[in-house]
């Protein structure tokens, strides 16, 4: 699943916040709702949504990505601390339950992507597709595109540096060639022995991504797709590897 479930949303809206005198929690006028989203750091105009404040709140929540839902949820809990005397279902237990939901949603938020310095049309398209999929349908849908992004980037980097490779070479093989032949990796600075262990682990991660991409993503029909937290983990790993290699290559260009 991606984002808040219907049950989680109902427990937030109907139970914890609750509708009193026709209003959702403390959102008794549009100005309060305006300030709420501003305090969340979100550029959201509730006036552009139809219906009551509750309807607007629910529509915005439904349209938000998991990490934005987490922000909205956390600010809602801050604005409405546990107070069962004022509203019976607004208990500490339910507050903590919804706080745990926010933790889960934040766990599905992938590492922020960036445009690499060495790129190709395949990489550009994969990055664009992955970003859109993460925002609209969740991390699980983006695993395949992020795999393509990293694989395409390593190929583009080899091409740019004149490093020869086999057409069927996997990501870990490309990374090994880059470490051996690219001038950026001639010196990894202090703690080289420890870094070599990390590089080997990175290669192992890339090898593990191949069956995940083939059997646990949307690349092929599969009955066992990754859950959002694990999909986000794979996406974060791929982006972290790309960010590191790209920043390492950038140091050579700067010098």
KEROPA-687564 format. One record per residue (C-alpha): residue number from 0; residue in three letters; x, z, y. Coordinates in Angstrom, 1 decimal, always signed. Each point is the difference from the previous one (the first is absolute). Example, Ala and Ser with C-alpha at 12.3 -4.5 7.8 and 13.67 -1.06 7.14 Angstrom:
<atom><nuro>0</nuro><paba>Ala</paba><u>+12.3</u><w>+7.8</w><v>-4.5</v></atom>
<atom><nuro>1</nuro><paba>Ser</paba><u>+1.4</u><w>-0.7</w><v>+3.4</v></atom>
This chain:
<atom><nuro>0</nuro><paba>Unk</paba><u>+0.0</u><w>+0.0</w><v>+0.0</v></atom>
<atom><nuro>1</nuro><paba>Unk</paba><u>+1.0</u><w>-0.5</w><v>+3.6</v></atom>
<atom><nuro>2</nuro><paba>Unk</paba><u>-0.7</u><w>+2.4</w><v>+2.8</v></atom>
<atom><nuro>3</nuro><paba>Unk</paba><u>-2.7</u><w>+2.7</w><v>+0.0</v></atom>
<atom><nuro>4</nuro><paba>Unk</paba><u>-2.5</u><w>-0.2</w><v>-2.8</v></atom>
<atom><nuro>5</nuro><paba>Unk</paba><u>-3.8</u><w>+0.1</w><v>+0.8</v></atom>
<atom><nuro>6</nuro><paba>Unk</paba><u>-0.1</u><w>+3.6</w><v>-1.4</v></atom>
<atom><nuro>7</nuro><paba>Unk</paba><u>+2.8</u><w>+1.1</w><v>+2.3</v></atom>
<atom><nuro>8</nuro><paba>Unk</paba><u>-1.6</u><w>-1.6</w><v>+3.0</v></atom>
<atom><nuro>9</nuro><paba>Unk</paba><u>-3.3</u><w>+1.6</w><v>-0.8</v></atom>
<atom><nuro>10</nuro><paba>Unk</paba><u>+1.6</u><w>+3.4</w><v>-0.4</v></atom>
<atom><nuro>11</nuro><paba>Unk</paba><u>+1.6</u><w>-0.4</w><v>+3.4</v></atom>
<atom><nuro>12</nuro><paba>Unk</paba><u>-3.0</u><w>-1.3</w><v>+1.9</v></atom>
<atom><nuro>13</nuro><paba>Unk</paba><u>-3.0</u><w>+1.6</w><v>-1.7</v></atom>
<atom><nuro>14</nuro><paba>Unk</paba><u>+1.5</u><w>+3.3</w><v>-1.1</v></atom>
<atom><nuro>15</nuro><paba>Unk</paba><u>+3.0</u><w>+1.0</w><v>+2.1</v></atom>
<atom><nuro>16</nuro><paba>Unk</paba><u>-0.8</u><w>-1.6</w><v>+3.4</v></atom>
<atom><nuro>17</nuro><paba>Unk</paba><u>-3.7</u><w>-0.1</w><v>-0.5</v></atom>
<atom><nuro>18</nuro><paba>Unk</paba><u>-2.9</u><w>-1.3</w><v>+2.1</v></atom>
<atom><nuro>19</nuro><paba>Unk</paba><u>-1.4</u><w>+2.7</w><v>+2.4</v></atom>
<atom><nuro>20</nuro><paba>Unk</paba><u>-2.7</u><w>-0.8</w><v>+2.6</v></atom>
<atom><nuro>21</nuro><paba>Unk</paba><u>+0.5</u><w>-3.7</w><v>-0.9</v></atom>
<atom><nuro>22</nuro><paba>Unk</paba><u>+3.8</u><w>+0.1</w><v>+0.8</v></atom>
<atom><nuro>23</nuro><paba>Unk</paba><u>+3.0</u><w>-0.3</w><v>-2.4</v></atom>
<atom><nuro>24</nuro><paba>Unk</paba><u>+1.9</u><w>+3.3</w><v>+0.4</v></atom>
<atom><nuro>25</nuro><paba>Unk</paba><u>+1.3</u><w>+0.4</w><v>+3.6</v></atom>
<atom><nuro>26</nuro><paba>Unk</paba><u>-0.4</u><w>-3.8</w><v>+0.7</v></atom>
<atom><nuro>27</nuro><paba>Unk</paba><u>-3.0</u><w>+0.6</w><v>+2.2</v></atom>
<atom><nuro>28</nuro><paba>Unk</paba><u>+0.7</u><w>-2.9</w><v>+2.5</v></atom>
<atom><nuro>29</nuro><paba>Unk</paba><u>+2.0</u><w>-3.2</w><v>+0.2</v></atom>
<atom><nuro>30</nuro><paba>Unk</paba><u>+2.5</u><w>+1.6</w><v>+2.3</v></atom>
<atom><nuro>31</nuro><paba>Unk</paba><u>+1.0</u><w>+2.6</w><v>-2.6</v></atom>
<atom><nuro>32</nuro><paba>Unk</paba><u>+0.4</u><w>-2.8</w><v>-2.5</v></atom>
<atom><nuro>33</nuro><paba>Unk</paba><u>+2.2</u><w>-2.0</w><v>+2.5</v></atom>
<atom><nuro>34</nuro><paba>Unk</paba><u>+2.3</u><w>+3.0</w><v>+0.5</v></atom>
<atom><nuro>35</nuro><paba>Unk</paba><u>+0.1</u><w>+0.6</w><v>-3.8</v></atom>
<atom><nuro>36</nuro><paba>Unk</paba><u>+1.5</u><w>-3.4</w><v>-0.7</v></atom>
<atom><nuro>37</nuro><paba>Unk</paba><u>+2.3</u><w>+0.2</w><v>+2.9</v></atom>
<atom><nuro>38</nuro><paba>Unk</paba><u>+1.3</u><w>+3.4</w><v>-1.3</v></atom>
<atom><nuro>39</nuro><paba>Unk</paba><u>+0.5</u><w>-1.7</w><v>-3.3</v></atom>
<atom><nuro>40</nuro><paba>Unk</paba><u>+2.3</u><w>-2.5</w><v>+1.7</v></atom>
<atom><nuro>41</nuro><paba>Unk</paba><u>-2.3</u><w>-2.9</w><v>-1.0</v></atom>
<atom><nuro>42</nuro><paba>Unk</paba><u>-1.2</u><w>-2.9</w><v>+2.1</v></atom>
<atom><nuro>43</nuro><paba>Unk</paba><u>-3.6</u><w>+0.2</w><v>-1.1</v></atom>
<atom><nuro>44</nuro><paba>Unk</paba><u>-3.0</u><w>-0.7</w><v>+2.2</v></atom>
<atom><nuro>45</nuro><paba>Unk</paba><u>-3.0</u><w>+1.7</w><v>-1.7</v></atom>
<atom><nuro>46</nuro><paba>Unk</paba><u>-2.3</u><w>-1.8</w><v>+2.5</v></atom>
<atom><nuro>47</nuro><paba>Unk</paba><u>+0.7</u><w>-3.3</w><v>-1.8</v></atom>
<atom><nuro>48</nuro><paba>Unk</paba><u>-1.7</u><w>+1.4</w><v>-3.1</v></atom>
<atom><nuro>49</nuro><paba>Unk</paba><u>-3.8</u><w>+0.2</w><v>-0.5</v></atom>
<atom><nuro>50</nuro><paba>Unk</paba><u>-2.2</u><w>+3.0</w><v>-0.6</v></atom>
<atom><nuro>51</nuro><paba>Unk</paba><u>+0.3</u><w>+3.8</w><v>+0.5</v></atom>
<atom><nuro>52</nuro><paba>Unk</paba><u>+3.3</u><w>+1.8</w><v>+0.4</v></atom>
<atom><nuro>53</nuro><paba>Unk</paba><u>-0.1</u><w>+0.8</w><v>-3.7</v></atom>
<atom><nuro>54</nuro><paba>Unk</paba><u>-0.5</u><w>-3.7</w><v>-0.8</v></atom>
<atom><nuro>55</nuro><paba>Unk</paba><u>+2.8</u><w>-1.0</w><v>+2.3</v></atom>
<atom><nuro>56</nuro><paba>Unk</paba><u>+2.3</u><w>+2.7</w><v>-1.6</v></atom>
<atom><nuro>57</nuro><paba>Unk</paba><u>-0.8</u><w>-1.2</w><v>-3.5</v></atom>
<atom><nuro>58</nuro><paba>Unk</paba><u>+0.5</u><w>-3.7</w><v>+0.8</v></atom>
<atom><nuro>59</nuro><paba>Unk</paba><u>+3.4</u><w>+0.7</w><v>+1.6</v></atom>
<atom><nuro>60</nuro><paba>Unk</paba><u>+1.0</u><w>+2.1</w><v>-3.0</v></atom>
<atom><nuro>61</nuro><paba>Unk</paba><u>-1.0</u><w>-2.7</w><v>-2.4</v></atom>
<atom><nuro>62</nuro><paba>Unk</paba><u>+1.9</u><w>-2.7</w><v>+2.0</v></atom>
<atom><nuro>63</nuro><paba>Unk</paba><u>+3.2</u><w>+2.1</w><v>+0.2</v></atom>
<atom><nuro>64</nuro><paba>Unk</paba><u>+3.1</u><w>-0.2</w><v>-2.3</v></atom>
<atom><nuro>65</nuro><paba>Unk</paba><u>+0.8</u><w>+3.0</w><v>-2.2</v></atom>
<atom><nuro>66</nuro><paba>Unk</paba><u>+2.6</u><w>+1.4</w><v>+2.4</v></atom>
<atom><nuro>67</nuro><paba>Unk</paba><u>-2.4</u><w>-0.3</w><v>+3.0</v></atom>
<atom><nuro>68</nuro><paba>Unk</paba><u>-2.7</u><w>+1.7</w><v>-2.1</v></atom>
<atom><nuro>69</nuro><paba>Unk</paba><u>+2.4</u><w>+2.8</w><v>-0.5</v></atom>
<atom><nuro>70</nuro><paba>Unk</paba><u>+0.5</u><w>+0.3</w><v>+3.8</v></atom>
<atom><nuro>71</nuro><paba>Unk</paba><u>-3.7</u><w>+0.0</w><v>+0.6</v></atom>
<atom><nuro>72</nuro><paba>Unk</paba><u>-0.6</u><w>+2.6</w><v>-2.8</v></atom>
<atom><nuro>73</nuro><paba>Unk</paba><u>+2.7</u><w>+2.4</w><v>+1.2</v></atom>
<atom><nuro>74</nuro><paba>Unk</paba><u>-1.2</u><w>-0.1</w><v>+3.6</v></atom>
<atom><nuro>75</nuro><paba>Unk</paba><u>-3.6</u><w>+0.6</w><v>-1.2</v></atom>
<atom><nuro>76</nuro><paba>Unk</paba><u>+1.2</u><w>+3.1</w><v>-1.8</v></atom>
<atom><nuro>77</nuro><paba>Unk</paba><u>+1.9</u><w>+1.2</w><v>+3.0</v></atom>
<atom><nuro>78</nuro><paba>Unk</paba><u>-3.1</u><w>-0.5</w><v>+2.2</v></atom>
<atom><nuro>79</nuro><paba>Unk</paba><u>-2.2</u><w>+1.7</w><v>-2.5</v></atom>
<atom><nuro>80</nuro><paba>Unk</paba><u>+1.8</u><w>+3.0</w><v>-1.6</v></atom>
<atom><nuro>81</nuro><paba>Unk</paba><u>-1.7</u><w>+1.9</w><v>-2.8</v></atom>
<atom><nuro>82</nuro><paba>Unk</paba><u>-3.1</u><w>+1.8</w><v>+1.3</v></atom>
<atom><nuro>83</nuro><paba>Unk</paba><u>-2.6</u><w>+0.6</w><v>-2.7</v></atom>
<atom><nuro>84</nuro><paba>Unk</paba><u>-1.9</u><w>+2.3</w><v>+2.4</v></atom>
<atom><nuro>85</nuro><paba>Unk</paba><u>-0.7</u><w>-2.9</w><v>+2.3</v></atom>
<atom><nuro>86</nuro><paba>Unk</paba><u>-0.3</u><w>-2.6</w><v>-2.7</v></atom>
<atom><nuro>87</nuro><paba>Unk</paba><u>-0.3</u><w>+1.3</w><v>-3.5</v></atom>
<atom><nuro>88</nuro><paba>Unk</paba><u>+1.8</u><w>-2.8</w><v>-1.9</v></atom>
<atom><nuro>89</nuro><paba>Unk</paba><u>+3.0</u><w>+0.1</w><v>+2.4</v></atom>
<atom><nuro>90</nuro><paba>Unk</paba><u>+2.0</u><w>+2.3</w><v>-2.2</v></atom>
<atom><nuro>91</nuro><paba>Unk</paba><u>+3.7</u><w>+0.5</w><v>-0.4</v></atom>
<atom><nuro>92</nuro><paba>Unk</paba><u>-0.1</u><w>-1.4</w><v>-3.5</v></atom>
<atom><nuro>93</nuro><paba>Unk</paba><u>-1.6</u><w>-3.2</w><v>+1.2</v></atom>
<atom><nuro>94</nuro><paba>Unk</paba><u>+2.5</u><w>-0.2</w><v>+2.9</v></atom>
<atom><nuro>95</nuro><paba>Unk</paba><u>+2.9</u><w>+0.3</w><v>-2.4</v></atom>
<atom><nuro>96</nuro><paba>Unk</paba><u>-1.6</u><w>-2.6</w><v>-2.4</v></atom>
<atom><nuro>97</nuro><paba>Unk</paba><u>-0.3</u><w>-2.5</w><v>+2.9</v></atom>
<atom><nuro>98</nuro><paba>Unk</paba><u>+3.6</u><w>+0.8</w><v>+1.2</v></atom>
<atom><nuro>99</nuro><paba>Unk</paba><u>+1.2</u><w>-0.9</w><v>-3.5</v></atom>
<atom><nuro>100</nuro><paba>Unk</paba><u>-1.9</u><w>-3.3</w><v>+0.3</v></atom>
<atom><nuro>101</nuro><paba>Unk</paba><u>+2.0</u><w>-0.7</w><v>+3.2</v></atom>
<atom><nuro>102</nuro><paba>Unk</paba><u>+3.2</u><w>+0.8</w><v>-1.9</v></atom>
<atom><nuro>103</nuro><paba>Unk</paba><u>-1.0</u><w>-2.6</w><v>-2.6</v></atom>
<atom><nuro>104</nuro><paba>Unk</paba><u>-0.8</u><w>-2.6</w><v>+2.7</v></atom>
<atom><nuro>105</nuro><paba>Unk</paba><u>+3.3</u><w>+0.5</w><v>+1.7</v></atom>
<atom><nuro>106</nuro><paba>Unk</paba><u>+1.7</u><w>-0.6</w><v>-3.4</v></atom>
<atom><nuro>107</nuro><paba>Unk</paba><u>-1.5</u><w>-3.5</w><v>+0.0</v></atom>
<atom><nuro>108</nuro><paba>Unk</paba><u>+1.5</u><w>-0.9</w><v>+3.3</v></atom>
<atom><nuro>109</nuro><paba>Unk</paba><u>+3.0</u><w>-2.3</w><v>-0.6</v></atom>
<atom><nuro>110</nuro><paba>Unk</paba><u>+3.3</u><w>+0.0</w><v>+1.9</v></atom>
<atom><nuro>111</nuro><paba>Unk</paba><u>-0.3</u><w>-1.9</w><v>+3.2</v></atom>
<atom><nuro>112</nuro><paba>Unk</paba><u>+1.1</u><w>-3.6</w><v>-0.5</v></atom>
<atom><nuro>113</nuro><paba>Unk</paba><u>+2.2</u><w>-2.0</w><v>+2.3</v></atom>
<atom><nuro>114</nuro><paba>Unk</paba><u>+1.1</u><w>-3.6</w><v>+0.3</v></atom>
<atom><nuro>115</nuro><paba>Unk</paba><u>+3.4</u><w>-0.4</w><v>-1.7</v></atom>
<atom><nuro>116</nuro><paba>Unk</paba><u>+2.8</u><w>-1.8</w><v>+1.8</v></atom>
<atom><nuro>117</nuro><paba>Unk</paba><u>+0.6</u><w>-2.3</w><v>-2.9</v></atom>
<atom><nuro>118</nuro><paba>Unk</paba><u>-3.2</u><w>-1.6</w><v>-1.1</v></atom>
<atom><nuro>119</nuro><paba>Unk</paba><u>-1.9</u><w>-3.0</w><v>-1.4</v></atom>
<atom><nuro>120</nuro><paba>Unk</paba><u>-3.5</u><w>-1.5</w><v>+0.1</v></atom>
<atom><nuro>121</nuro><paba>Unk</paba><u>-0.7</u><w>+1.7</w><v>-3.3</v></atom>
<atom><nuro>122</nuro><paba>Unk</paba><u>+1.1</u><w>+3.4</w><v>+1.3</v></atom>
<atom><nuro>123</nuro><paba>Unk</paba><u>-1.9</u><w>-0.4</w><v>+3.2</v></atom>
<atom><nuro>124</nuro><paba>Unk</paba><u>-3.2</u><w>-0.9</w><v>-1.8</v></atom>
<atom><nuro>125</nuro><paba>Unk</paba><u>+0.4</u><w>+2.8</w><v>-2.5</v></atom>
<atom><nuro>126</nuro><paba>Unk</paba><u>+0.5</u><w>+2.6</w><v>+2.7</v></atom>
<atom><nuro>127</nuro><paba>Unk</paba><u>-3.0</u><w>-1.3</w><v>+1.9</v></atom>
<atom><nuro>128</nuro><paba>Unk</paba><u>-2.2</u><w>+0.1</w><v>-3.2</v></atom>
<atom><nuro>129</nuro><paba>Unk</paba><u>+1.2</u><w>+3.4</w><v>-1.0</v></atom>
<atom><nuro>130</nuro><paba>Unk</paba><u>-0.7</u><w>+1.5</w><v>+3.4</v></atom>
<atom><nuro>131</nuro><paba>Unk</paba><u>-3.5</u><w>-1.4</w><v>+0.0</v></atom>
<atom><nuro>132</nuro><paba>Unk</paba><u>-0.8</u><w>+1.1</w><v>-3.5</v></atom>
<atom><nuro>133</nuro><paba>Unk</paba><u>+1.3</u><w>+3.5</w><v>+0.6</v></atom>
<atom><nuro>134</nuro><paba>Unk</paba><u>-2.3</u><w>+0.4</w><v>+3.0</v></atom>
<atom><nuro>135</nuro><paba>Unk</paba><u>-3.1</u><w>-1.7</w><v>-1.5</v></atom>
<atom><nuro>136</nuro><paba>Unk</paba><u>-0.1</u><w>+0.7</w><v>-3.7</v></atom>
<atom><nuro>137</nuro><paba>Unk</paba><u>+2.8</u><w>+2.6</w><v>-0.6</v></atom>
<atom><nuro>138</nuro><paba>Unk</paba><u>+3.4</u><w>+0.3</w><v>-1.4</v></atom>
<atom><nuro>139</nuro><paba>Unk</paba><u>-0.9</u><w>-1.1</w><v>-3.6</v></atom>
<atom><nuro>140</nuro><paba>Unk</paba><u>-0.8</u><w>-3.5</w><v>+1.2</v></atom>
<atom><nuro>141</nuro><paba>Unk</paba><u>+3.3</u><w>-0.3</w><v>+1.8</v></atom>
<atom><nuro>142</nuro><paba>Unk</paba><u>+2.5</u><w>+0.8</w><v>-2.8</v></atom>
<atom><nuro>143</nuro><paba>Unk</paba><u>+0.3</u><w>-3.7</w><v>-1.0</v></atom>
<atom><nuro>144</nuro><paba>Unk</paba><u>+0.7</u><w>-1.2</w><v>+3.5</v></atom>
<atom><nuro>145</nuro><paba>Unk</paba><u>+2.6</u><w>+2.7</w><v>+0.7</v></atom>
<atom><nuro>146</nuro><paba>Unk</paba><u>+1.8</u><w>-0.9</w><v>-3.2</v></atom>
<atom><nuro>147</nuro><paba>Unk</paba><u>+0.0</u><w>-3.6</w><v>+1.2</v></atom>
<atom><nuro>148</nuro><paba>Unk</paba><u>+1.2</u><w>+1.1</w><v>+3.4</v></atom>
<atom><nuro>149</nuro><paba>Unk</paba><u>+3.1</u><w>+1.9</w><v>-1.4</v></atom>
<atom><nuro>150</nuro><paba>Unk</paba><u>+0.8</u><w>-2.7</w><v>-2.5</v></atom>
<atom><nuro>151</nuro><paba>Unk</paba><u>-0.2</u><w>-2.7</w><v>+2.6</v></atom>
<atom><nuro>152</nuro><paba>Unk</paba><u>+2.0</u><w>+2.0</w><v>+2.5</v></atom>
<atom><nuro>153</nuro><paba>Unk</paba><u>+2.9</u><w>+0.5</w><v>-2.5</v></atom>
<atom><nuro>154</nuro><paba>Unk</paba><u>+0.0</u><w>-3.7</w><v>-0.7</v></atom>
<atom><nuro>155</nuro><paba>Unk</paba><u>+0.0</u><w>-0.9</w><v>+3.7</v></atom>
<atom><nuro>156</nuro><paba>Unk</paba><u>+2.9</u><w>+2.4</w><v>+0.6</v></atom>
<atom><nuro>157</nuro><paba>Unk</paba><u>+2.0</u><w>-1.6</w><v>-2.8</v></atom>
<atom><nuro>158</nuro><paba>Unk</paba><u>-0.8</u><w>-3.5</w><v>+1.4</v></atom>
<atom><nuro>159</nuro><paba>Unk</paba><u>+1.0</u><w>+1.1</w><v>+3.5</v></atom>
<atom><nuro>160</nuro><paba>Unk</paba><u>+3.4</u><w>+1.4</w><v>-1.3</v></atom>
<atom><nuro>161</nuro><paba>Unk</paba><u>+0.7</u><w>-2.9</w><v>-2.3</v></atom>
<atom><nuro>162</nuro><paba>Unk</paba><u>-0.3</u><w>+2.1</w><v>-3.1</v></atom>
<atom><nuro>163</nuro><paba>Unk</paba><u>-0.9</u><w>-2.0</w><v>-3.1</v></atom>
<atom><nuro>164</nuro><paba>Unk</paba><u>-2.6</u><w>+1.3</w><v>-2.4</v></atom>
<atom><nuro>165</nuro><paba>Unk</paba><u>-2.1</u><w>-1.1</w><v>-2.9</v></atom>
<atom><nuro>166</nuro><paba>Unk</paba><u>-3.6</u><w>-1.2</w><v>+0.8</v></atom>
<atom><nuro>167</nuro><paba>Unk</paba><u>-1.4</u><w>+2.6</w><v>-2.5</v></atom>
<atom><nuro>168</nuro><paba>Unk</paba><u>+2.2</u><w>+2.9</w><v>+1.1</v></atom>
<atom><nuro>169</nuro><paba>Unk</paba><u>-1.9</u><w>+3.2</w><v>+0.5</v></atom>
<atom><nuro>170</nuro><paba>Unk</paba><u>+0.2</u><w>+2.3</w><v>+3.0</v></atom>
<atom><nuro>171</nuro><paba>Unk</paba><u>+2.5</u><w>+2.4</w><v>-1.5</v></atom>
<atom><nuro>172</nuro><paba>Unk</paba><u>+2.3</u><w>-3.0</w><v>-0.8</v></atom>
<atom><nuro>173</nuro><paba>Unk</paba><u>-0.2</u><w>-1.3</w><v>+3.6</v></atom>
<atom><nuro>174</nuro><paba>Unk</paba><u>+0.7</u><w>+3.5</w><v>+1.3</v></atom>
<atom><nuro>175</nuro><paba>Unk</paba><u>+3.1</u><w>+0.2</w><v>-2.2</v></atom>
<atom><nuro>176</nuro><paba>Unk</paba><u>+1.3</u><w>-3.3</w><v>+1.3</v></atom>
<atom><nuro>177</nuro><paba>Unk</paba><u>-0.7</u><w>+1.1</w><v>+3.6</v></atom>
<atom><nuro>178</nuro><paba>Unk</paba><u>+1.9</u><w>+3.3</w><v>-0.5</v></atom>
<atom><nuro>179</nuro><paba>Unk</paba><u>+3.0</u><w>-1.9</w><v>-1.5</v></atom>
<atom><nuro>180</nuro><paba>Unk</paba><u>+0.1</u><w>-3.0</w><v>+2.3</v></atom>
<atom><nuro>181</nuro><paba>Unk</paba><u>-1.6</u><w>+0.7</w><v>+3.3</v></atom>
<atom><nuro>182</nuro><paba>Unk</paba><u>+2.5</u><w>+1.1</w><v>+2.7</v></atom>
<atom><nuro>183</nuro><paba>Unk</paba><u>-2.5</u><w>+2.7</w><v>+1.2</v></atom>
<atom><nuro>184</nuro><paba>Unk</paba><u>+0.6</u><w>+1.9</w><v>-3.2</v></atom>
<atom><nuro>185</nuro><paba>Unk</paba><u>+3.8</u><w>+0.0</w><v>+0.1</v></atom>
<atom><nuro>186</nuro><paba>Unk</paba><u>-0.1</u><w>+3.6</w><v>+1.3</v></atom>
<atom><nuro>187</nuro><paba>Unk</paba><u>-2.7</u><w>+2.5</w><v>-0.6</v></atom>
<atom><nuro>188</nuro><paba>Unk</paba><u>+1.8</u><w>+2.7</w><v>+1.8</v></atom>
<atom><nuro>189</nuro><paba>Unk</paba><u>+0.4</u><w>+3.6</w><v>-1.3</v></atom>
<atom><nuro>190</nuro><paba>Unk</paba><u>-1.6</u><w>+1.3</w><v>-3.2</v></atom>
<atom><nuro>191</nuro><paba>Unk</paba><u>+0.4</u><w>-3.4</w><v>-1.7</v></atom>
<atom><nuro>192</nuro><paba>Unk</paba><u>-0.2</u><w>+1.5</w><v>-3.5</v></atom>
<atom><nuro>193</nuro><paba>Unk</paba><u>-3.3</u><w>+1.6</w><v>+0.8</v></atom>
<atom><nuro>194</nuro><paba>Unk</paba><u>-1.3</u><w>-3.1</w><v>+1.7</v></atom>
<atom><nuro>195</nuro><paba>Unk</paba><u>+0.9</u><w>-2.1</w><v>-3.1</v></atom>
<atom><nuro>196</nuro><paba>Unk</paba><u>-2.3</u><w>+2.3</w><v>-2.0</v></atom>
<atom><nuro>197</nuro><paba>Unk</paba><u>-2.8</u><w>-0.7</w><v>+2.6</v></atom>
<atom><nuro>198</nuro><paba>Unk</paba><u>+0.6</u><w>-3.7</w><v>-0.2</v></atom>
<atom><nuro>199</nuro><paba>Unk</paba><u>-0.3</u><w>+0.1</w><v>-3.8</v></atom>
<atom><nuro>200</nuro><paba>Unk</paba><u>-3.2</u><w>+1.9</w><v>+0.4</v></atom>
<atom><nuro>201</nuro><paba>Unk</paba><u>-1.3</u><w>-2.6</w><v>+2.4</v></atom>
<atom><nuro>202</nuro><paba>Unk</paba><u>+0.8</u><w>-2.7</w><v>-2.5</v></atom>
<atom><nuro>203</nuro><paba>Unk</paba><u>-1.9</u><w>+1.9</w><v>-2.7</v></atom>
<atom><nuro>204</nuro><paba>Unk</paba><u>-3.0</u><w>+0.3</w><v>+2.4</v></atom>
<atom><nuro>205</nuro><paba>Unk</paba><u>+0.1</u><w>-3.7</w><v>+0.6</v></atom>
<atom><nuro>206</nuro><paba>Unk</paba><u>+0.0</u><w>-0.7</w><v>-3.8</v></atom>
<atom><nuro>207</nuro><paba>Unk</paba><u>-2.9</u><w>+2.4</w><v>-0.4</v></atom>
<atom><nuro>208</nuro><paba>Unk</paba><u>-1.9</u><w>-1.9</w><v>+2.7</v></atom>
<atom><nuro>209</nuro><paba>Unk</paba><u>-0.1</u><w>-3.2</w><v>-2.1</v></atom>
<atom><nuro>210</nuro><paba>Unk</paba><u>-2.3</u><w>+1.1</w><v>-2.8</v></atom>
<atom><nuro>211</nuro><paba>Unk</paba><u>-2.1</u><w>+2.0</w><v>+2.6</v></atom>
<atom><nuro>212</nuro><paba>Unk</paba><u>-0.4</u><w>-3.2</w><v>+2.0</v></atom>
<atom><nuro>213</nuro><paba>Unk</paba><u>-0.9</u><w>-2.0</w><v>-3.1</v></atom>
<atom><nuro>214</nuro><paba>Unk</paba><u>-2.2</u><w>+2.5</w><v>-1.8</v></atom>
<atom><nuro>215</nuro><paba>Unk</paba><u>-1.2</u><w>+2.6</w><v>+2.6</v></atom>
<atom><nuro>216</nuro><paba>Unk</paba><u>-0.7</u><w>-2.0</w><v>+3.1</v></atom>
<atom><nuro>217</nuro><paba>Unk</paba><u>-2.4</u><w>-2.8</w><v>+1.2</v></atom>
<atom><nuro>218</nuro><paba>Unk</paba><u>+2.6</u><w>-2.6</w><v>-1.0</v></atom>
<atom><nuro>219</nuro><paba>Unk</paba><u>-1.7</u><w>-0.5</w><v>-3.4</v></atom>
<atom><nuro>220</nuro><paba>Unk</paba><u>-3.3</u><w>+1.2</w><v>-1.5</v></atom>
<atom><nuro>221</nuro><paba>Unk</paba><u>+0.6</u><w>+3.6</w><v>-1.1</v></atom>
<atom><nuro>222</nuro><paba>Unk</paba><u>-2.2</u><w>+2.8</w><v>-1.2</v></atom>
<atom><nuro>223</nuro><paba>Unk</paba><u>+2.5</u><w>+2.7</w><v>+1.2</v></atom>
<atom><nuro>224</nuro><paba>Unk</paba><u>+0.8</u><w>-0.4</w><v>+3.7</v></atom>
<atom><nuro>225</nuro><paba>Unk</paba><u>+2.1</u><w>+2.6</w><v>+1.7</v></atom>
<atom><nuro>226</nuro><paba>Unk</paba><u>-1.9</u><w>+2.8</w><v>+1.8</v></atom>
<atom><nuro>227</nuro><paba>Unk</paba><u>+0.5</u><w>+0.1</w><v>+3.8</v></atom>
<atom><nuro>228</nuro><paba>Unk</paba><u>+2.7</u><w>+2.7</w><v>+0.1</v></atom>
<atom><nuro>229</nuro><paba>Unk</paba><u>+2.1</u><w>-1.7</w><v>-2.6</v></atom>
<atom><nuro>230</nuro><paba>Unk</paba><u>-0.6</u><w>-3.4</w><v>+1.6</v></atom>
<atom><nuro>231</nuro><paba>Unk</paba><u>+1.1</u><w>+1.5</w><v>+3.4</v></atom>
<atom><nuro>232</nuro><paba>Unk</paba><u>+3.1</u><w>+1.4</w><v>-1.8</v></atom>
<atom><nuro>233</nuro><paba>Unk</paba><u>+1.0</u><w>-3.5</w><v>-1.2</v></atom>
<atom><nuro>234</nuro><paba>Unk</paba><u>-0.6</u><w>-1.5</w><v>+3.4</v></atom>
<atom><nuro>235</nuro><paba>Unk</paba><u>+2.0</u><w>+2.7</w><v>+1.7</v></atom>
<atom><nuro>236</nuro><paba>Unk</paba><u>+2.9</u><w>-0.5</w><v>-2.4</v></atom>
<atom><nuro>237</nuro><paba>Unk</paba><u>+0.0</u><w>-3.8</w><v>+0.5</v></atom>
<atom><nuro>238</nuro><paba>Unk</paba><u>-0.1</u><w>+0.3</w><v>+3.8</v></atom>
<atom><nuro>239</nuro><paba>Unk</paba><u>+2.7</u><w>+2.7</w><v>+0.1</v></atom>
<atom><nuro>240</nuro><paba>Unk</paba><u>+2.3</u><w>-2.1</w><v>-2.1</v></atom>
<atom><nuro>241</nuro><paba>Unk</paba><u>-0.6</u><w>-3.0</w><v>+2.3</v></atom>
<atom><nuro>242</nuro><paba>Unk</paba><u>+0.5</u><w>+2.1</w><v>+3.2</v></atom>
<atom><nuro>243</nuro><paba>Unk</paba><u>+3.3</u><w>+1.4</w><v>-1.3</v></atom>
<atom><nuro>244</nuro><paba>Unk</paba><u>+1.4</u><w>-3.3</w><v>-1.0</v></atom>
<atom><nuro>245</nuro><paba>Unk</paba><u>-1.1</u><w>-1.7</w><v>+3.2</v></atom>
<atom><nuro>246</nuro><paba>Unk</paba><u>+1.4</u><w>+2.7</w><v>+2.2</v></atom>
<atom><nuro>247</nuro><paba>Unk</paba><u>+3.3</u><w>-0.1</w><v>-1.9</v></atom>
<atom><nuro>248</nuro><paba>Unk</paba><u>+0.2</u><w>-3.8</w><v>+0.5</v></atom>
<atom><nuro>249</nuro><paba>Unk</paba><u>-0.8</u><w>+0.5</w><v>+3.7</v></atom>
<atom><nuro>250</nuro><paba>Unk</paba><u>+3.1</u><w>+2.1</w><v>+0.5</v></atom>
<atom><nuro>251</nuro><paba>Unk</paba><u>+2.2</u><w>-3.0</w><v>-0.9</v></atom>
<atom><nuro>252</nuro><paba>Unk</paba><u>-1.9</u><w>-2.2</w><v>+2.4</v></atom>
<atom><nuro>253</nuro><paba>Unk</paba><u>+0.4</u><w>+2.6</w><v>+2.8</v></atom>
<atom><nuro>254</nuro><paba>Unk</paba><u>+3.8</u><w>+0.2</w><v>-0.6</v></atom>
